[in-house]
């Protein structure tokens, strides 16, 4: 194998490895985005339930230390 071919093969292996890592990172981003959207929905649901229970209208009293 010629030196240029060896270099090309080395670069090909590096590119394939980086491509696999990129695929994994892209999938992680998709999963994290889905979790984030689910978290936003859950926060909105919790806020809605909190406000509808009437506790938000009660005065907050300072506790004793």
Backbone as a printed PyTorch tensor [residue, N CA C, xyz], in Angstrom:
tensor([[[  0.8510,  -1.1690,   0.0000],
         [  0.0000,   0.0000,   0.0000],
         [  0.9020,   1.2390,   0.0000]],

        [[  0.5630,   2.1780,  -0.8110],
         [  1.3350,   3.4120,  -0.9040],
         [  1.0400,   4.3160,   0.2900]],

        [[  1.9820,   5.2020,   0.6140],
         [  1.7620,   6.1060,   1.7550],
         [  0.4760,   6.9330,   1.6340]],

        [[  0.1530,   7.3880,   0.4360],
         [ -1.0760,   8.1550,   0.2610],
         [ -2.3060,   7.2920,   0.5250]],

        [[ -2.2500,   6.0300,   0.0980],
         [ -3.3670,   5.1160,   0.3450],
         [ -3.5020,   4.8150,   1.8360]],

        [[ -2.3650,   4.6810,   2.5070],
         [ -2.3920,   4.4380,   3.9570],
         [ -3.0060,   5.6340,   4.6850]],

        [[ -2.6310,   6.8160,   4.2700],
         [ -3.1800,   8.0330,   4.8780],
         [ -4.6750,   8.1340,   4.6090]],

        [[ -5.0780,   7.8100,   3.3840],
         [ -6.4930,   7.8520,   3.0180],
         [ -7.2890,   6.8490,   3.8500]],

        [[ -6.7500,   5.6470,   4.0500],
         [ -7.4310,   4.6250,   4.8480],
         [ -7.5290,   5.0660,   6.3100]],

        [[ -6.4890,   5.6490,   6.8210],
         [ -6.4930,   6.1700,   8.1970],
         [ -7.5720,   7.2390,   8.3450]],

        [[ -7.6250,   8.1460,   7.3810],
         [ -8.6340,   9.2130,   7.4240],
         [-10.0450,   8.6560,   7.3010]],

        [[-10.2100,   7.6200,   6.4710],
         [-11.5230,   6.9920,   6.3110],
         [-12.0000,   6.4000,   7.6320]],

        [[-11.0980,   5.7250,   8.3350],
         [-11.4520,   5.1350,   9.6250],
         [-11.8240,   6.2150,  10.6390]],

        [[-11.1120,   7.3100,  10.6320],
         [-11.4120,   8.4240,  11.5420],
         [-12.7960,   8.9880,  11.2270]],

        [[-13.0720,   9.1730,   9.9410],
         [-14.3610,   9.7330,   9.5290],
         [-15.5060,   8.8060,   9.9160]],

        [[-15.3310,   7.5060,   9.7330],
         [-16.3690,   6.5410,  10.1100],
         [-16.6130,   6.5930,  11.6200]],

        [[-15.5440,   6.6640,  12.3990],
         [-15.6860,   6.7600,  13.8510],
         [-16.3950,   8.0310,  14.2690]],

        [[-16.0510,   9.1330,  13.6400],
         [-16.7030,  10.4030,  13.9730],
         [-18.1580,  10.4040,  13.5350]],

        [[-18.4410,   9.7510,  12.4340],
         [-19.8140,   9.6600,  11.9540],
         [-20.6860,   8.9080,  12.9580]],

        [[-20.1540,   7.8290,  13.5200],
         [-20.8870,   7.0680,  14.5330],
         [-21.1440,   7.9170,  15.7710]],

        [[-20.1480,   8.6640,  16.1830],
         [-20.3160,   9.5420,  17.3370],
         [-21.3400,  10.6250,  17.0570]],

        [[-21.3110,  11.1690,  15.8570],
         [-22.2670,  12.2000,  15.4840],
         [-23.6860,  11.6510,  15.4970]],

        [[-23.8800,  10.4370,  14.9950],
         [-25.2070,   9.8100,  15.0270],
         [-25.6970,   9.6610,  16.4610]],

        [[-24.8110,   9.2420,  17.3480],
         [-25.1680,   9.0740,  18.7580],
         [-25.5350,  10.4170,  19.3880]],

        [[-24.7630,  11.4410,  19.1030],
         [-25.0350,  12.7750,  19.6470],
         [-26.3720,  13.2990,  19.1300]],

        [[-26.6340,  13.0980,  17.8400],
         [-27.9120,  13.5510,  17.2740],
         [-29.0890,  12.8530,  17.9450]],

        [[-28.9660,  11.5480,  18.1930],
         [-30.0350,  10.8100,  18.8720],
         [-30.2090,  11.3090,  20.3050]],

        [[-29.1090,  11.5940,  20.9860],
         [-29.1910,  12.1310,  22.3490],
         [-29.8990,  13.4780,  22.3670]],

        [[-29.6250,  14.3180,  21.3890],
         [-30.2710,  15.6270,  21.3210],
         [-31.7790,  15.4540,  21.1220]],

        [[-32.1710,  14.5220,  20.2480],
         [-33.5950,  14.2620,  20.0160],
         [-34.2610,  13.8140,  21.3210]],

        [[-33.6240,  12.8900,  22.0310],
         [-34.1790,  12.3920,  23.2940],
         [-34.2610,  13.4960,  24.3430]],

        [[-33.2260,  14.3020,  24.4550],
         [-33.2230,  15.3900,  25.4320],
         [-34.2790,  16.4330,  25.0980]],

        [[-34.4740,  16.7150,  23.8130],
         [-35.4950,  17.6730,  23.4090],
         [-36.8870,  17.1500,  23.7800]],

        [[-37.1200,  15.8640,  23.5790],
         [-38.4060,  15.2600,  23.9500],
         [-38.6110,  15.3390,  25.4640]],

        [[-37.5590,  15.0700,  26.2270],
         [-37.6640,  15.1780,  27.6890],
         [-37.9450,  16.6070,  28.1200]],

        [[-37.3020,  17.5590,  27.4610],
         [-37.5060,  18.9710,  27.7900],
         [-38.9440,  19.3810,  27.5210]],

        [[-39.4810,  18.9800,  26.3770],
         [-40.8660,  19.3120,  26.0490],
         [-41.8350,  18.6670,  27.0430]],

        [[-41.5660,  17.4260,  27.4300],
         [-42.3990,  16.7560,  28.4270],
         [-42.3070,  17.4760,  29.7730]],

        [[-41.1310,  17.9840,  30.1020],
         [-40.9530,  18.7240,  31.3550],
         [-41.7420,  20.0270,  31.3400]],

        [[-41.7040,  20.7310,  30.2110],
         [-42.4900,  21.9620,  30.0940],
         [-43.9760,  21.6710,  30.2840]],

        [[-44.4520,  20.5820,  29.6840],
         [-45.8630,  20.2150,  29.8120],
         [-46.1920,  19.8760,  31.2680]],

        [[-45.3100,  19.1180,  31.9130],
         [-45.5380,  18.7240,  33.3100],
         [-45.5450,  19.9520,  34.2240]],

        [[-44.6390,  20.8820,  33.9950],
         [-44.6030,  22.1180,  34.7920],
         [-45.8910,  22.8980,  34.6080]],

        [[-46.3620,  23.0040,  33.3740],
         [-47.6170,  23.7200,  33.1050],
         [-48.7780,  23.0370,  33.8180]],

        [[-48.8240,  21.6970,  33.7880],
         [-49.8910,  20.9670,  34.4840],
         [-49.8250,  21.2080,  35.9860]],

        [[-48.6330,  21.1640,  36.5530],
         [-48.4860,  21.3860,  37.9900],
         [-48.8870,  22.8070,  38.3890]],

        [[-48.5020,  23.7740,  37.5690],
         [-48.8840,  25.1550,  37.8630],
         [-50.3910,  25.3320,  37.7970]],

        [[-51.0150,  24.6930,  36.8240],
         [-52.4700,  24.7870,  36.6790],
         [-53.1690,  24.1770,  37.8830]],

        [[-52.7160,  23.0190,  38.3240],
         [-53.3090,  22.3550,  39.4860],
         [-53.0530,  23.1510,  40.7560]],

        [[-51.8750,  23.7310,  40.8790],
         [-51.5370,  24.5090,  42.0630],
         [-52.4470,  25.7260,  42.1770]],

        [[-52.6560,  26.3970,  41.0880],
         [-53.4530,  27.6180,  41.1000],
         [-54.9390,  27.3400,  41.2790]],

        [[-55.4060,  26.1730,  40.8710],
         [-56.8350,  25.8830,  40.9750],
         [-57.2230,  25.3620,  42.3540]],

        [[-56.2790,  25.0660,  43.2220],
         [-56.6160,  24.5090,  44.5260],
         [-56.9300,  25.5910,  45.5540]],

        [[-56.6710,  26.8460,  45.2430],
         [-56.9880,  27.9380,  46.1450],
         [-55.8660,  28.3150,  47.0860]],

        [[-54.7940,  27.5510,  47.1360],
         [-53.7050,  27.8580,  48.0520],
         [-52.9650,  29.1330,  47.6750]],

        [[-53.0100,  29.4970,  46.4250],
         [-52.3090,  30.7000,  45.9950],
         [-52.9530,  31.9570,  46.5850]],

        [[-54.2360,  31.8600,  46.9980],
         [-54.9290,  33.0060,  47.5680],
         [-54.6460,  33.1820,  49.0540]],

        [[-54.0910,  32.1670,  49.6890],
         [-53.7860,  32.2220,  51.1160],
         [-52.5260,  33.0460,  51.3590]],

        [[-52.5160,  33.8290,  52.4300],
         [-51.2980,  34.5900,  52.7460],
         [-50.2000,  33.6290,  53.2150]],

        [[-48.9810,  33.9870,  52.9200],
         [-47.8370,  33.1800,  53.3560],
         [-47.3500,  33.7310,  54.6750]],

        [[-47.3140,  32.8630,  55.6800],
         [-46.8640,  33.2800,  57.0120],
         [-45.4200,  32.8430,  57.2030]],

        [[-44.6600,  33.7070,  57.8050],
         [-43.2690,  33.3850,  58.0840],
         [-43.2270,  32.3420,  59.1890]],

        [[-42.3840,  31.3310,  59.0110],
         [-42.2560,  30.2840,  60.0140],
         [-41.2510,  30.6800,  61.0820]],

        [[-41.3220,  30.0090,  62.2170],
         [-40.3700,  30.2590,  63.2930],
         [-39.1070,  29.4530,  63.0530]],

        [[-37.9900,  30.0100,  63.4150],
         [-36.7260,  29.2950,  63.2860],
         [-36.3830,  28.5790,  64.5520]]])
